[in-house]
Amino acid sequence: MMRSATQFRAAGYSINIVGLIGFLLVFSWALVAILAPWIIPYPIGEIVDFDYFGPISDKFWLGTDYLGRDILSRILMGARYTVGISLIAVMISCTLGVALGMTAAVVGGWFDTILSRFLDALNSIPSKLFGLVVVAGIGSSIPVLIMTLAIIYTPGAYRFARALSVNINTMDFVTVARARGEGTFFLIRSEILPNILGPVLADLGLRFVFIVLLLSGLSFLGLGVQPPNADWGALVRENIGGLPFGAPAVIFPSIAIASLTIGVNLLIDNLPQKIRDRST
């Protein structure tokens, strides 16, 4: 893929301007998610305007929603749920999937066969259908959302890590380490993981995007974060009826989702090159 010609050196990394833009977008939303309770201009559940779907003004920078609540406040606080839930879910799914994938590649045999077939069966279930059934059946609490999203994306992380680990496991330095009598844990920690870390981090970023989109889709269907709290998908759903005359209430949460996912994609597109530069 063609990269920008504008590059600079910072702390030993080679980062192009596209990757820097992606990092700034992701970092900005992460900062908003952390500081949201202290920077929102109005409480998220407070009706501050008797004119529902109020226009953009000096008082309400992004207008108001279908109840007269401040859209800017709800988007800023919604970042805490969208970014927070997605980040925790992707960390759980990738940590579990990568650990199991490396273990299956090194151990092999019946452990690899049984685990692979089980996760293949789980992966064959459509992600949105699985999420709808679980959340509708158990309830839409934040812990349930996190675990559901983590379970959905664990099989993919496992298959990706296992495919990489199988290739590394056949290389000479792993054979030598095994001949020295090194155990499974040493092989995974010292021989396999360092050699697949770059692609795994890139895959983590990609799965984060998938989880953001799936969470937003579940929230749009009413099965995500519940009122009065809301993530960005829920903000779109609850204001979609006012799109003809209150477009900002729908457009700005959609822009927030797009900016986060685009930023992560730009960042992970640059991440493997940074890691290769560091290793040379």
Phi, psi and omega per residue, in radians:
M1 nan 2.360 -3.101
M2 -1.201 2.405 3.135
R3 -1.996 2.772 3.116
S4 -1.115 2.533 3.136
A5 -1.323 -0.320 -3.129
T6 -1.427 1.959 -3.139
Q7 -2.362 2.751 3.082
F8 -2.553 2.851 -3.140
R9 -1.808 2.289 3.101
A10 -2.565 2.037 3.099
A11 0.960 0.645 3.075
G12 1.482 0.026 -3.127
Y13 -1.842 2.551 3.013
S14 -1.778 1.939 -3.039
I15 -2.160 2.193 3.078
N16 -1.515 2.968 -3.025
I17 -1.153 -0.535 3.116
V18 -1.146 -0.788 3.103
G19 -1.106 -0.633 3.115
L20 -1.134 -0.718 3.090
I21 -1.074 -0.763 3.103
G22 -1.054 -0.774 3.121
F23 -1.062 -0.755 -3.119
L24 -1.122 -0.674 3.101
L25 -1.116 -0.836 -3.122
V26 -1.146 -0.773 -3.131
F27 -1.104 -0.685 -3.138
S28 -1.082 -0.797 -3.138
W29 -1.207 -0.614 3.080
A30 -1.106 -0.710 3.113
L31 -1.141 -0.726 3.095
V32 -1.065 -0.751 -3.126
A33 -1.065 -0.642 -3.130
I34 -1.299 -0.736 -3.005
L35 -1.660 -0.006 -3.004
A36 -0.877 -0.817 -3.085
P37 -1.068 -0.386 -3.084
W38 -1.739 -0.180 -3.077
I39 -2.001 -0.133 3.130
I40 -1.216 2.380 -3.105
P41 -1.282 -0.461 -3.122
Y42 -2.400 2.648 3.008
P43 -1.013 2.462 -2.974
I44 -1.191 -0.422 -3.129
G45 -1.714 0.032 -3.044
E46 -1.534 2.276 3.055
I47 -1.390 1.987 -3.018
V48 -1.961 -0.065 -3.118
D49 -2.519 2.167 3.139
F50 -1.328 -0.177 3.060
D51 -1.636 1.718 -3.126
Y52 -1.144 2.608 -2.991
F53 0.900 0.813 3.136
G54 -1.144 2.657 -3.105
P55 -1.308 2.952 3.040
I56 -1.148 2.348 -3.104
S57 -2.644 3.100 3.098
D58 -1.123 -0.514 -3.113
K59 -1.455 -0.674 -3.135
F60 -2.151 1.722 -2.969
W61 -1.120 -0.513 3.113
L62 -2.058 0.275 -3.140
G63 1.442 -2.968 3.134
T64 -2.178 2.896 -3.046
D65 -1.678 -2.834 -3.028
Y66 -1.225 -0.206 3.065
L67 -1.936 -0.041 -3.085
G68 1.570 0.361 3.081
R69 -1.586 2.648 -3.066
D70 -1.240 2.142 -3.096
I71 -1.195 -0.717 -3.127
L72 -1.023 -0.791 3.134
S73 -1.068 -0.723 -3.089
R74 -1.266 -0.569 3.072
I75 -1.216 -0.770 3.140
L76 -1.088 -0.763 3.115
M77 -1.269 -0.540 3.100
G78 -1.115 -0.472 3.080
A79 -1.062 -0.599 3.136
R80 -1.079 -0.686 -3.133
Y81 -1.376 -0.802 -3.104
T82 -1.122 -0.897 -3.112
V83 -1.232 -0.773 -3.071
G84 -1.133 -0.892 -3.132
I85 -1.082 -0.782 -3.108
S86 -1.132 -0.719 -3.108
L87 -1.157 -0.787 3.130
I88 -1.110 -0.752 -3.122
A89 -1.113 -0.740 -3.110
V90 -1.243 -0.578 3.081
M91 -1.145 -0.726 3.117
I92 -1.143 -0.849 -3.065
S93 -1.133 -0.760 -3.101
C94 -1.283 -0.678 3.101
T95 -1.081 -0.835 -3.138
L96 -1.171 -0.803 -3.111
G97 -1.127 -0.752 -3.135
V98 -1.189 -0.731 3.123
A99 -1.077 -0.791 3.123
L100 -1.170 -0.682 -3.136
G101 -1.115 -0.771 3.113
M102 -1.154 -0.716 3.136
T103 -1.107 -0.765 3.137
A104 -1.095 -0.673 -3.131
A105 -1.185 -0.664 -3.102
V106 -1.382 -0.759 -3.093
V107 -1.315 -0.827 -3.141
G108 1.166 -2.748 3.064
G109 1.098 -2.554 -3.068
W110 -1.143 -0.577 3.126
F111 -1.061 -0.812 3.127
D112 -1.100 -0.786 -3.083
T113 -1.112 -0.889 -3.092
I114 -1.135 -0.793 -3.118
L115 -1.124 -0.737 -3.129
S116 -1.116 -0.756 -3.128
R117 -1.169 -0.669 3.121
F118 -1.114 -0.815 -3.110
L119 -1.268 -0.509 3.020
D120 -1.104 -0.727 3.112
A121 -1.116 -0.733 3.107
L122 -1.135 -0.649 -3.112
N123 -1.251 -0.362 -3.117
S124 -1.308 -0.268 3.116
I125 -1.369 2.230 3.106
P126 -0.964 2.305 -3.002
S127 -1.059 -0.774 -3.099
K128 -1.202 -0.655 3.103
L129 -1.126 -0.758 3.110
F130 -1.064 -0.796 3.133
G131 -1.091 -0.732 3.134
L132 -1.090 -0.783 -3.102
V133 -1.134 -0.826 -3.083
V134 -1.154 -0.851 -3.078
V135 -1.187 -0.684 3.120
A136 -1.181 -0.584 -3.104
G137 -1.403 -0.685 -3.058
I138 -1.647 -0.612 -3.065
G139 2.158 2.758 -3.000
S140 -1.825 1.028 3.018
S141 -1.541 2.839 -3.109
I142 -1.108 -0.771 3.075
P143 -1.030 -0.676 3.112
V144 -1.137 -0.744 3.095
L145 -1.043 -0.800 -3.114
I146 -1.076 -0.854 -3.097
M147 -1.191 -0.632 3.111
T148 -1.118 -0.821 3.127
L149 -1.114 -0.680 3.132
A150 -1.129 -0.760 -3.140
I151 -1.122 -0.692 -3.107
I152 -1.059 -0.684 -3.015
Y153 -1.778 0.020 3.051
T154 -1.146 -0.765 -3.140
P155 -1.033 -0.692 3.120
G156 -1.136 -0.742 3.094
A157 -1.115 -0.641 3.107
Y158 -1.117 -0.845 -3.098
R159 -1.103 -0.690 -3.136
F160 -1.146 -0.838 -3.121
A161 -1.168 -0.676 -3.140
R162 -1.130 -0.740 3.132
A163 -1.057 -0.721 3.097
L164 -1.193 -0.731 -3.062
S165 -1.194 -0.618 3.124
V166 -1.064 -0.716 3.118
N167 -1.145 -0.777 3.136
I168 -1.150 -0.632 -3.064
N169 -1.108 -0.366 -3.135
T170 -1.588 -0.049 -3.065
M171 -1.394 2.808 -2.988
D172 -1.087 -0.722 -3.065
F173 -1.156 -0.497 3.059
V174 -1.274 -0.706 3.092
T175 -1.062 -0.730 3.111
V176 -1.108 -0.772 3.135
A177 -1.096 -0.688 3.106
R178 -1.168 -0.652 3.113
A179 -1.162 -0.499 3.093
R180 -1.266 -0.186 -3.140
G181 1.662 0.268 3.134
E182 -1.179 2.524 -3.117
G183 -1.456 3.081 -3.097
T184 -1.070 -0.752 -3.096
F185 -1.109 -0.722 3.120
F186 -1.113 -0.763 -3.133
L187 -1.067 -0.733 -3.132
I188 -1.171 -0.834 -3.039
R189 -1.271 -0.733 -2.966
S190 -1.768 -0.404 -3.056
E191 -1.958 -0.738 -3.063
I192 -1.479 -0.988 -3.017
L193 -0.995 -0.825 -3.122
P194 -1.060 -0.449 -3.080
N195 -1.583 -0.132 3.084
I196 -2.073 0.083 -3.005
L197 -1.088 -0.739 -3.117
G198 -1.031 -0.992 3.097
P199 -1.052 -0.593 -3.141
V200 -1.155 -0.706 3.098
L201 -1.144 -0.685 3.076
A202 -1.111 -0.718 3.117
D203 -1.149 -0.632 3.096
L204 -1.056 -0.763 3.116
G205 -1.096 -0.688 3.139
L206 -1.161 -0.722 3.126
R207 -1.206 -0.525 3.039
F208 -1.046 -0.740 3.098
V209 -1.081 -0.785 3.137
F210 -1.053 -0.708 -3.122
I211 -1.199 -0.696 3.077
V212 -1.013 -0.790 -3.109
L213 -1.195 -0.702 3.122
L214 -1.183 -0.734 3.095
L215 -1.057 -0.752 3.119
S216 -1.114 -0.666 3.102
G217 -1.141 -0.749 3.097
L218 -1.111 -0.706 3.119
S219 -1.162 -0.633 3.108
F220 -1.107 -0.536 3.115
L221 -1.510 0.001 3.093
G222 1.559 0.206 -3.085
L223 -1.974 0.237 -3.137
G224 -1.721 -2.408 3.108
V225 -1.103 2.324 -3.008
Q226 -1.667 2.638 3.127
P227 -1.026 2.666 0.056
P228 -1.384 -0.140 3.063
N229 -1.304 2.786 -3.129
A230 -2.818 2.437 2.927
D231 -1.599 -3.062 -3.023
W232 -1.180 -0.625 3.106
G233 -1.112 -0.697 3.109
A234 -1.157 -0.596 3.105
L235 -1.119 -0.686 3.090
V236 -1.136 -0.787 -3.093
R237 -1.079 -0.821 -3.013
E238 -1.281 -0.276 -3.130
N239 -1.962 0.056 -3.042
I240 -1.094 -0.513 3.137
G241 -1.152 -0.384 -3.124
G242 -1.736 0.282 -3.082
L243 -0.990 -0.693 -3.122
P244 -1.113 -0.528 -3.079
F245 -2.207 -0.019 3.078
G246 -2.389 0.880 -3.023
A247 -0.985 -0.676 -3.122
P248 -0.981 -0.562 -3.125
A249 -1.150 -0.390 3.112
V250 -1.777 -0.688 -3.034
I251 -1.196 -0.771 -3.040
F252 -1.213 -0.696 2.999
P253 -1.082 -0.619 3.098
S254 -1.144 -0.704 3.089
I255 -1.112 -0.654 3.111
A256 -1.077 -0.793 3.107
I257 -1.067 -0.802 -3.106
A258 -1.116 -0.748 -3.098
S259 -1.145 -0.666 3.117
L260 -1.169 -0.830 -3.107
T261 -1.174 -0.685 3.092
I262 -1.134 -0.739 3.130
G263 -1.063 -0.762 3.122
V264 -1.117 -0.732 3.121
N265 -1.092 -0.749 3.101
L266 -1.106 -0.676 -3.116
L267 -1.203 -0.816 -3.092
I268 -1.249 -0.414 3.051
D269 -1.164 -0.499 3.124
N270 -1.594 -0.372 -3.016
L271 -1.054 -0.822 -3.136
P272 -1.032 -0.663 3.124
Q273 -1.120 -0.684 3.107
K274 -1.068 -0.768 -3.103
I275 -1.209 -0.660 3.092
R276 -1.110 -0.705 3.128
D277 -1.108 -0.638 -3.124
R278 -1.206 -0.562 -3.069
S279 -1.430 -0.217 -3.110
T280 -1.580 nan nan
